[in-house]
Amino acid sequence: MTLPKGYGSGGRRTGGADSRDEIERMIGRRVEHMNGVYIIGFALCWAATAGGVYVGVTVYPWAYPLPSGLYALSVLTVIEALGFFFIMKIAHEKPVRA
Protein backbone atom coordinates (compact mmCIF):
# COMPACT_ATOMS: atom_id res chain seq x y z
CA MET A 1 0.00 0.00 0.00
CA THR A 2 1.37 3.39 -0.91
CA LEU A 3 0.99 6.00 1.79
CA PRO A 4 0.67 9.74 1.24
CA LYS A 5 3.54 12.13 1.91
CA GLY A 6 4.43 12.37 5.56
CA TYR A 7 3.61 8.74 6.29
CA GLY A 8 6.29 6.11 6.11
CA SER A 9 9.64 6.64 4.43
CA GLY A 10 8.85 9.27 1.82
CA GLY A 11 5.43 7.78 0.98
CA ARG A 12 7.02 4.62 -0.37
CA ARG A 13 5.82 1.13 0.42
CA THR A 14 6.66 0.14 4.00
CA GLY A 15 6.00 -3.02 5.93
CA GLY A 16 5.68 -4.20 9.49
CA ALA A 17 3.98 -2.89 12.59
CA ASP A 18 5.11 0.68 11.99
CA SER A 19 3.19 0.71 8.73
CA ARG A 20 -0.03 -0.49 10.41
CA ASP A 21 0.27 2.16 13.12
CA GLU A 22 0.81 4.85 10.51
CA ILE A 23 -2.17 3.68 8.47
CA GLU A 24 -4.33 3.73 11.61
CA ARG A 25 -3.13 7.25 12.38
CA MET A 26 -3.84 8.29 8.80
CA ILE A 27 -7.40 6.95 8.52
CA GLY A 28 -8.52 7.52 12.11
CA ARG A 29 -10.04 5.17 14.61
CA ARG A 30 -10.28 1.48 13.93
CA VAL A 31 -13.72 -0.11 13.64
CA GLU A 32 -13.00 -2.38 16.61
CA HIS A 33 -13.03 0.71 18.84
CA MET A 34 -16.35 2.15 17.67
CA ASN A 35 -18.76 0.11 19.79
CA GLY A 36 -20.42 3.23 21.14
CA VAL A 37 -21.23 4.46 17.65
CA TYR A 38 -22.82 1.13 16.74
CA ILE A 39 -24.86 0.97 19.96
CA ILE A 40 -26.09 4.56 19.63
CA GLY A 41 -26.94 3.93 15.97
CA PHE A 42 -28.92 0.82 16.86
CA ALA A 43 -30.76 2.66 19.66
CA LEU A 44 -31.65 5.58 17.36
CA CYS A 45 -32.76 3.19 14.62
CA TRP A 46 -35.02 1.34 17.05
CA ALA A 47 -36.39 4.63 18.45
CA ALA A 48 -37.25 5.78 14.92
CA THR A 49 -39.00 2.47 14.26
CA ALA A 50 -40.94 2.67 17.52
CA GLY A 51 -41.84 6.28 16.79
CA GLY A 52 -43.12 5.34 13.36
CA VAL A 53 -45.23 2.55 14.78
CA TYR A 54 -46.57 4.91 17.47
CA VAL A 55 -47.56 7.49 14.88
CA GLY A 56 -49.17 4.82 12.74
CA VAL A 57 -51.17 3.42 15.63
CA THR A 58 -52.27 6.77 17.07
CA VAL A 59 -52.78 8.92 13.94
CA TYR A 60 -54.11 6.19 11.64
CA PRO A 61 -55.80 3.67 13.99
CA TRP A 62 -58.17 2.51 11.25
CA ALA A 63 -55.21 1.57 9.04
CA TYR A 64 -52.79 0.35 11.74
CA PRO A 65 -54.59 -1.24 14.69
CA LEU A 66 -52.55 -1.81 17.86
CA PRO A 67 -51.99 -5.59 17.39
CA SER A 68 -50.72 -4.96 13.87
CA GLY A 69 -48.42 -2.20 15.10
CA LEU A 70 -47.01 -4.36 17.87
CA TYR A 71 -46.42 -7.20 15.44
CA ALA A 72 -44.63 -4.83 13.04
CA LEU A 73 -42.52 -3.44 15.90
CA SER A 74 -41.51 -6.92 17.05
CA VAL A 75 -40.60 -8.09 13.55
CA LEU A 76 -38.63 -4.93 12.80
CA THR A 77 -36.87 -5.18 16.17
CA VAL A 78 -35.71 -8.70 15.30
CA ILE A 79 -34.48 -7.53 11.88
CA GLU A 80 -32.63 -4.57 13.41
CA ALA A 81 -31.11 -6.78 16.12
CA LEU A 82 -29.83 -9.22 13.49
CA GLY A 83 -28.30 -6.32 11.58
CA PHE A 84 -26.66 -5.02 14.78
CA PHE A 85 -25.29 -8.49 15.53
CA PHE A 86 -23.92 -8.74 11.98
CA ILE A 87 -22.25 -5.32 12.24
CA MET A 88 -20.62 -6.20 15.57
CA LYS A 89 -19.47 -9.57 14.22
CA ILE A 90 -17.87 -8.03 11.12
CA ALA A 91 -16.30 -5.13 13.03
CA HIS A 92 -14.59 -7.49 15.49
CA GLU A 93 -13.26 -10.04 13.01
CA LYS A 94 -9.54 -10.58 13.13
CA PRO A 95 -7.77 -9.67 9.90
CA VAL A 96 -6.34 -12.50 7.83
CA ARG A 97 -2.55 -12.27 7.77
CA ALA A 98 -0.84 -13.79 4.77
Secondary structure, 3 states (H helix, E strand, C coil): CCCCCCCCCCCCCCCCHHHHHHHHHHHCCCHHHCHHHHHHHHHHHHHHHHHHHHHHHHHCCCCCCHHHHHHHHHHHHHHHHHHHHHHHHHHCCCCCCC
